[in-house]
Amino acid sequence: MRLNFALTSAASTIAIGVAAISTPAFAQSTGSIDAEKEIVVTASRGTIQEVGGISSPDAAKSKAVLTAENIERQNPGQTILDTINQVPGVSFQNNDAYGSSGGTLNIRGFSSDRVSLTFDGVPLNDSGNYAIYSNQQIDPELIDQVNVNLGTTDVDSPTASAAGGTVNYRTKTPDHDFGAMLSGSYGEFDFMRMFAKIETGDLTAGGLRAYFAGSATTNKNPFNNYGKVDKKQINAKIYQPLGGDDFIAVSGHYNQNRNNFFGSLPLRWDTTQSPTNSAPRVVGSGSGNRFPMNSDERNYLINYPCLTDVPQAAVADTTNSCGTEFDRRYNPSNTGNIRVSSKFHLSDSLILTVDPSYQYVKANGGGTVTGREGRRTIGTGTYTGFSGGNYYFGKDLNGDGDTLDQVTLLAPSQTQTRRIGVISGLRWNMDDNHTFRLNYTYDRARHRQTGEVIGVGINGEPFDVFPVNNPLATGDSFTMQKRDRLSWAILHQFSLQYIGKYMDEKLVIDAGLRMPFFKRNLTNYCYTTSAAGFLDCIGSNPTTLAAYTAANPYSYNATTNTPSGYATPQQRIFNYKKLLPSLGFTMHATDNFSVFGNFSQGLSVPGTDNLYQSFYYPLGTDQATPKPETTDNFDLGVRFRSGRIQAQLSGFYNQFHNRLASAYDPELNVSVYRNLGNVKKYGLDGSIAFQPVDALTFYVFGSVLKSQIKDNVEIGKNADGTTIYAPTAGKRESGAPKYTFGATVRGELGPVELGITAKRTGERYVFDTNEGAFVGTYIPLGAKACSTPTTCTTPVLTPAQIAGTAQIFPNAAPAYWLVNLDARVNLGFLGLNDKTYVQLNVYNLFDQFYVGGFGGALNQNFSGNYNQTTGTWAYSSLPFVQIGAPRTVSATVVFKF
């Protein structure tokens, strides 16, 4: 699959903020925020919030919080997921410097689909595969704070996949006073951004107030001559106090992205086509290209502008490459939500919180295909539709009057989601030292996944980036598509939390029970033709379906556990539930020094892709009921919190059960989702923020991560039929850095503020086998020829065999430094509002060349039989990875009044 911290706040602002802020808001939902007040605000310990723009909350969890002042120092419009790259344990690779083109998130070794992302408590992970889309986040000017839970989640969190922790950001509350903000930015790669916000101030004596904001962003991609970004966003929030700290708030958000894929290249550094073919292999995004070796090779050209094939009557026209490059693909999205947050005191000791929400998503991603004007013959019948991996229309597509041709079409994977949810909680303060909280969480997503197609113009541009708006139909009058499925993802969750204070509030206990009931109601309207999830979609005509079923009969051999033929369209329902306990404590040795610990269990339900693949197996088999992933999480740490120092050091241990990943099925000779068993992850996270004087702040952070896969993984067969296992036992999981560390220095002199941050990201293995990538007639697989899950043998290769092989990429992406600079001049000395300023940002100051984001893989994807004697085993493909974002300079002028 293709796929820096800058601690920021003026020292004077920090000093004011520390004194003024007395109410923490470090959680996700309104109820969790309300409950954390009981944990954090205890005597003088609750008044210390941050030093240098970062807070280590006085809670039982390993958690970090970044404030609005911090967030504002990042690149204009920057995704919040790049901002949290300063948090220990977090690793994020941005696809470009401005944050509107996607990126890759990893927390404590867990990829983003194992991390819950919420926005004012609203879940943002894809309801089908739990992916996170970093380029669809809210404008950073509106974020009050972002908090990161490492390895655990809040007890009322509406998440189906949070084994790696949670990231939650909360939007600001409207101001009491009327005001406005206007921001204009200009930068490299034709970057332009405008942001505007209007604050109404108090509209009534009761404090009703609101803000309305909008932004528009455009820029080109930094690597080739085609890709671009066009992003627009609108936000609003209305806030009504209800007396005391009760309130109700209604918020709305809409985001529209139109961007191309770019910078995703095959991870290989060989400069020729093969060891025996000296034809050059150049940098580019095609499968025959390679990754750049240095910054001088980062820029590559694609075939643009170009012209598609000209149709000719009575001629079997074929396609050309115009419009088919990976970089010509669009990744459009329209996303929006309506959110309500509310809090009501039913009595002095009984508080109700209710947070309902509605979300809408329309998005797609994918490239071009070849449409065939003819029909497919199977047995005695002919068919139109998506069949055998091809698109058969049975009609003229290019207007030349014949049905002989092949034409280029756009065929992305389309998703439309409508999602409603509510997080509610009832808190009872039994007395000053004992609090109980009962919660109910509901989440229901209607997830429609289709694969419509549309034509492209003579210049290779699609007629519409959303083919679903006007899809092509076949000659049999049904919509052509490569997939057609409807999924309902439903959650009912009950949870209970107890917070107790003991020993004169020196000891705080936080205990919880979470009982989620997950339901996946899945309907596949296409035939499933393999365990890898391949499909044939031929419409819904009963006569056609009956003939197609008879021509491709399905059967299952229970002795060998082998299906064959085509599984018919069908509906299946999956249910998952598990009681998930959590127990944490905070022990204060002094007002400044504390020890904390936490145990929790997590659950990640299989995504819809995995579940739909299981349709190829009959009900009652193990493959038809994929198991959920579960984790046991342990944290133990110490904190020191004072007006000048915020420090935290924690150790963690995660036991991962039933880890799911893509692996080779030896029976079917395809890659499918498989249970990889147990994986351990453990390490250390730490940070120190130190402010010796008001005008100078230092921050140091770092983490060390170790993961260990327990067993070798089955990947194929030897020529003699015996099983081969990949040597994953004892190896690290791929994609996650071995370590990260960094530092920030920020100073202020009069109206000038300057900050510089450097972060080093350690090596990341490409494959779970921790081996490099090879190509050639003979592959020196070494210990890859494992005969059992625990025992490996090494084939002996002759010098001649080894000479026919070349290593095309090392076992790990090299470590790299990323240095960012920000500088601000406040313009109050010119007689302007003291909140008016000019800001300069330089992302990747020293133009470091590095491998950007990638998800990792089990092993190099090989095909064919492996012979232990000769060592012969041909490869089929390699992973595609992003080029790291280059040095990018931008400037912003902000007017506030």
ZICOR-V838622 format. One line per field, one symbol per residue. psi: psi as a letter, one per 20 degrees, with the letter a starting at -180 (. if undefined). A space follows every 10 residues. Layout:
# ZICOR-V838622
psi=???
This chain:
# ZICOR-V838622
psi=pp.lpnpopp hhhggghhhh pioqmjafrh ghghhhhhgg nociiiiogq pkjqpnqmri qoqqpqrhhg hiirqpjqqh hhhjiippip ppophriijj jrapqpokip rhjjpppqok ippiqpigjj qpnhjjrqph iipgqpqopo jrrqhjpmqi nkhiaqppqp qqpqqhqqrq ppppqparkk pppppqppph aphrhjjprr qpqqqppqrr qjhakgqrpo pqqpqqpppo qjpcjqrppp qqpppopoqq qrjoqpmqjp irhrhjojpq orprirhjar qqirhhjhpq qrnprrprpp qpqkpnqrra ipiiqhiiqq mqpoqqqpqp pqppohahjo ppppnrqpqp poqrprbqro ppiaqppocj qqqraopkjr oohkrphjjj irlirpqpqp mroppppppq rpoqqopong aiippqppqp pppppoooor lrqqrqahji pqhpinhhhm qqrrijkqpp qiqnqppoop ppppqpppop prlljhpppo qqppnqoppo oppojrppir iijqqpokaj phgggghhgh hmqqrpohgi loqrapprqr pqpppqqppo qqprqpooha hhpqpqqppq qrpoqqrhgg hhhiiiqqqi qhhimpqqpq qppppprqqp paiipoqppq qqppopqlpp rprpohhikr prpqojcppq pqaqqqqppp nhrhjppqpp qrqpppqopg rqppiaqrhj iqqqpqmipj rqqripqhrq qrqppprpoc ipqpqppppp prqoqhqiik rapqqrhpom icjhmpirii pqqpqoqrhh ghhjqppiqr iqpqqqqopq pqppopjhij jrpijprppp popmgjlppr pbqqirrgrp oqqrqpohgh jpoqrhrqqp rqpqprpppq qppppp.
